Amino acid sequence: MKKTGYLASKKFRYGSTATAITVFTVALVVLANVIFTALSEKYLWYADMTEKEVYSLSDATKKYMEEIPSPVNIYFAAQPDEISEGTYSEYTKYVYRTAQLLAQEFDNINVECHDVYREYNFFKPYAESAATKIAPTSVIVESGTEFRVMLIDSFFIFDDNYQNIWGYNGENKLVSAIYQVTASDMPIVCFTKGHGETSGEKRAIHTMFSDAGFDVREIDLSLEDIPADCRIIIADAPLYDFIGREAESESANEIAKLDTFLDSYGCFMIFADYEKSANLVNLNEFLEEWGISFRSNTYLRDYDHATSVDGITVIAEYVGTSESAPNAYQLHQTVSQTSGVRTVFRNATELVADTGKSGKSVEVALQTSSSAKSTYGGEETTGSFPLLALSTEMNYAEDNSAQYRYVMLVASTDFANDSFLTSGYGNRRILSSAARMMSTQRNIPDI
């Protein structure tokens, strides 16, 4: 019997075929998308469309990694699917992606995942040697007999309260760890002690220099000689003066040791305390020879440009260009060229910078705004005041290569406190730039 009506019409027959084809095509596309997504998660097939290229390796990293031939293992303490699904932390996958990018780019980088619960014996030597617990979010970077165990928090930058993540710093941290486990001779940075300085290996500034490839030590200049491989000496918030000509013996003369150290192209970094700087008479006289010093008993506020309502946490302005002040510009360029990043000085004192000092190149890298007030002896002066000054001396070696020595004076001891160095402020990047400038050894680029 011949069918009649709508079921036999061309509209139904061809319309049904078209619908079926459409449904089949959509299903095929969905299936292909699911398969591709799964493969992209496994093999990191990502087209980086982000403005900042957060899934790409920077040119600085590639250039730096090319200088490291040693085999490096990067171990994650969970399975790939657990990492990608955020089973233990949603943030581990970012570090995993960066590690895989390094492995894809460089043949000497190997990335492996091991379940810390099922393969505890694999991680046991690291846990025992480092005296730390290996968690599913831990990352281990190893080369030869050297290794570093890193927590997931260390790959991120947090706000002042350490509550919210401000940025991802995984590329820098991984490359820093790779440097540390592959470097044969690390330049030394010595923090002075014996003058009431803030100390402690767990401070962020110590970690920052360690990440930058330095062997971090403490030194009592009145009792110890400066190590031959020391490149930088740091006086972090001294409360009492350095021994000078009044020393009972030449071996106890700290100022003389600093002078000899700088003559040998060492570098010196000082963080001044606004309350105690008046005690540092010998040190300040020594700094004056370099064209920089601190004006004792001064206190800076800037109610219009501060992160605190009392005006004491001053927001700095960046000074100098690559032509007018190349050394100062080199200090702050990675911060000043990035929109929205602020560098702050809390409880700052006034600095003096003699830009006409003979034989020295004295430059101001950061200063207050013109609305700042400096209080001295109960009187206030309004204007722009130096916050970070750098004095440079350059000479030529026998092979005609240029050799530099630097003295950097910072107007605040709080500049390098833990909260400012582990948050989104530019303070850490300023100090990282200073470390790169002052080291003649291979160290971490700005990543």
N, C-alpha and C positions, 0 to 999 in steps of 0.2 A: 504494500500500500504506500503510495507516494505521500510523503510528509508535506504538509502545507502549513501556512501561517508563519509566525515569527521565528520558530525553531529552524525552519527551512530557509529563512531569508539570508541573503548575502551579508546583511548587517550583523546577524548573529554569528555566522560562520567565520567571517573575516575579523569581526570584532573580538571574538573569543580567542582566535589565533594570536591576534596582536596583544591581547591581555596576557596570554600565556607566555608569549615571548618576552614581554615586559617584566613579568614576575620572575621568569628564569634569569633574565639579564641582571635584574636587581640582586637576586640571590647569589649569582655568580660574582658580582662586584663585591657584595658583602663578604662572601667566603674568601675572595682574593685579598680583601682588605685585612681580614682577620689573620690570614696566613702571613701576609707581608708584615703586619704589625708584630706578630710573634717573632718572625725572623729578624726584624729590625731591632727588637728588644734584645735578642740574643747576640746578633752580630753588629749592633750599633750602626744600622743604616739610617743615618739622620742627615737631612739637608738642613744646615743651620740657617734659619731665617730670622734669628733674633738680631736686634740692632747691635747688641754688644758681643755677638758671636760667643755665647757662653758655652757652646758645645764644640768650639774650635780651639786649637792650640795657638797661642800667640807666637808672633815671629821671634820675640825675645826668648821664649821657651825653646823653640826649635833651634835657634842659634846656640843657646847654652847647652842643650842636650847633645848636640853634635860633638862637643868637646869631652863627652863622657863615654869612653869605650867599654868600661867594666860592665859585666852582666849584673842585672838588677832584678830581683824578684819582688813583686808586690802581692801580698797575700790578704785576702778578705776572709773573715771568719764566719761567713754564711754562704748558702748556695745562691747561684745567680738569680733563680726565680724568687727567692726570699728577698734578695736585694732589690730587684725591680718592682716587687709588689709592696715593698716597705713593711715587711713583716716585723722587723725590729726597730726600724727608723726610716721615715720617708726620705731622709737626707743622704743615706749611704749611697743611693743610686747615682747621685751627682758625682761623688768621688769615684765610683766604679766606672762611670762613663769617661771621666778624665783619664783614669788609669788605662782604660782600653785604647783611648786615643793615643796615649804615649806608646803603648805596645804596638799599635798599628803603624805608627810613624817610625819607630826605632827598633831594630832587630834585637838589641841587647836588653830590652825591657820585656819581662815575662809577668803575666797577671794570672793568678790562680785563686779559686774559691774553695775553701774547706770548711766543713761544718764543725764549729768549735765543740759542739756537744757530742757528735759522733766520732770526731777525730781529735779528741783531747790530747792524745799523745803527740800529735803533730805540733800542737801549740805549746806543749809543756815546757820545752827548753826555753822558749821566749818568755813565758810567764815567770819561770824560775830565775832566769838571768836578769830580767828587768824588774823583778820583784813587784809585778803588777798582775792584775787579773785580765785575762783576755775575754772580751765580750763579743757578742755577735756583730757589733758595730765597729769593732777594732780594725785597724789597718796596719799591716806590718810591711815595712820597706827594708829589704835585706840585700847586701852585697858582700860576698865572702863571709867573714866572721862578724861583720858589723851589721847591726840592725836597729831600727827605731819602731817602737810600738806607739801608735797614734790613736787618740780618741776622736770620735766623729765631730765633736764640738770644735776641735782645733782647726777644722777646715772651713769654718764660717766666722764671720764678723758679727758681733752682737751689739745691741744698743747699750746705753750707759748702765741700765739696770740688769743687763745680761738676761733679759727676758725674751726679746724679739730679735730674730736674725735680720741683720742689715745688709749683708752681702755674702757672696761665695768666694772663698780664697783658696780653693782646693788646688788649683794649678800651682800656685806659689808654694803651698805647703808640701805637695808631693815632690816638686823639684828641689826644694830645700832639703827634704829628707834624703833624696837621692844624692845630693851633693855631700851631705854629712857622712853617708855610709860608703862613699867612693873616694872622698878626698884623702890624700896621703899626708899632706902637710897643711894644717889649718892655721891661718893667721890668728894671733892672740890678741884679745882685748882684755885689759886689766882695769877693774874697778878699784879705786883707792879705798882704803879703810884706815881707821885710826883717828878720824876727824869727826866722828858722829854721823857718818854717812848712812843712808838707807842701804841695807844689804839683804841678801837672801837669794838663793839660786832659783827660787820659784817665781821671782818677779817677772813681769811681762817683758821688761827691757832686757833681762838676761836671755829670756827665750827668743826675743827678736834677734839678738846678735848671734845666738846659736843657730837659728834658722838661716841667718845670712852667711853661715859658713865659718864662724869664728869659734875658737877655743876660748871660753869665757872663764876668767879667773879673778881673784881678788888679790890685792897687793898692799902691803904696808911699806911705803917708800922710805920710812925712817929706819927700817930693819932689813929690807930686801932690795936686791938689785933688779932692775927691769929686765925681763926675759929678752933674749936676742931677737926672737921672732915676734915680739909684741909690736903691733902697728898702731893701736889706739889705747890711750889711757883716759878713763872717764872718772871725773869727780862728781858723784851724784849726791847733791845736797849736803856738802860738808858744813858742819856747824862750827868747827874750830880751825884755826889757821894751819897752813903748812909750814914746816920748819925751814928757816932760811939761814942767813948768815950767823944767827945766834946758836947754831948747832954746835954741840960739844966736839963733834968730829965730822969730817967731810962725808963719811958714809951715812950720816944721819941727816944731811942737808937735802931735804926733799925738793926744794926749789932748784938747786943745782942739778939734781938728777933729772928733773923735768926739762931743764934747759939743754942738757946733754942729749936727752932723748929726742927733743925736737931738732937739734942740730943734725941728728942722724936720720932725719926725715920721718920721725914719728909724728903722731897727731894727738891733740888734746881736746877733750870735750868737757865743758863745765856747766852744771845746772845750778844757778844761784838761788839762794833763799832770801826773800825780801826782809826777813827779820834778823837773820844771822850774818848777812853779807858784811856788816860792819866789823865782824870779827876777823875777816879774811884779809888782813892788811898786806902780808907778804904775797899772797896769791894775787891780789888785785894789782899790786905794783908790778908783778911779773907779767900780768895780762896787759898792762899799759904799754909795755915794750912791744906788744903786738898790735897796738892801736885800738884795743877793745878793753872795756872794764865795766864794772857795775857801779852805779851811783848809790852808795849805801843809804839806808834809812828812807828809801822812797817806796811808794806803794801806788800801783796803777789801778784805776777803775775806768770803765766805759759803759755808762748806763744805756747808751744808744746802740752799742754793738757788743753785746754779751749774751751768753746763754743762760745767765742767772740774773734774777731781778736785782740783786745787790751790786751788779756790775763788775764783780771780781773775776769772773770767768770770761776773759776778753777774747773776742773773735779777731784774729789777726788778718792783716792785709798783706798780700804778696808784693814784694818790691823787686824791681830789676827785670831786665830782659836779657836775652842771649847776647845782645850787643853791649848794653850798658853795664851789666853786672853778671858776667857769665857764670861765675862760681855760685853766686846766690841763686841765680835762675836754675842752675842744675840741681840745687837742693829742693826747690819747690815746684819744678815744672810738672811732675806727675800729679801734683795736687791742684795747682793753679790752672792747669789745662783741663781739669775735670769739673764739670758743672755741679754745684751743690755741696761740694766737700769743704768743710770748715776745719781750720786748725785753731786750737784754743790754748790760751795761757791763763791758768788760774793762780791767784796770789802772786802776780808778777811784780818785779822791780824794774826800775829804769836802767837801761844800758847806755853806755857812752861809746860811740864809734867814731874814731878819728880817720875819716876816709882819705886824709892827706898824709897819713903816716909814711915816712920815708922807708923804702925797701919792702913795704908790705902792701898787699892789695886788700883793703878793708871794705867789706860790703855788708849792707843790711839786707837780710833775706825776708824778714817778716817784721811788721811794725803795727802799732795800734792805728785806729782811724784818727782823724783830726779832732774828734769829739772826746778823746780820752783825757783823763785828769791824772796828774802825778802829784801826790801829796808828799811834802817834805817839810819837816819842822812845823807842821800845822798849817802850812800855806799850800794852796793848790795852783798848779800851772796846767793850762789846757793846750793840747796840741798832739802831734804824732810823735810817738816814742818808739825807739828800737826795741824789738822783742827777741830777735835772734840775729846775731852778728857773726860773720865769718872773716877771719884774717888768713891770708894765703901768702906763702913765700915760695918762689920758684927759682931753681938754679939748674944748671946743666951739668950732667955727669960727664965722665971722661969720654964716653961714647956718644956725646952730644944729645943724649935723650933727656927730656925734661923731667925733673923730679920736684915733687910738691910736698909741702908740709902745711898742715892746717891747724888752726886753733878756733874752736867754735864755742861761743858763749850764749847760753839760753837763759832768759830772764825769769824762769819759773822752775822750781823743783817739781811742781805738779805736772809740768808738761809731759813727763815720762812716767806718770803713775799708771797703775794697771788699768784703771777704768778708761783712760784716754787712749791707751795703746791697744786695747782689745775691743774698742767700739768703732763706729764709723767715721771718726774724726781723722783728719789728715796727719796727726802727730806721728803715727807709726811710719807713714810713708816718707815724711820728712827725715826721720832718723834713719830709715833704710837707705835713703839717698845719701845721707851723710856717711853711712858705713861703706857704701860703694865708692864714694869719692876718696875716702881716707884709706882705703885698702888697696895695696898694689897687687894683692893676690886675687885669684879667681874667686868670685863670690856671686851671690844670687842677683840676677838682673831684676828690673822692675817688671813684675808679671801681674 
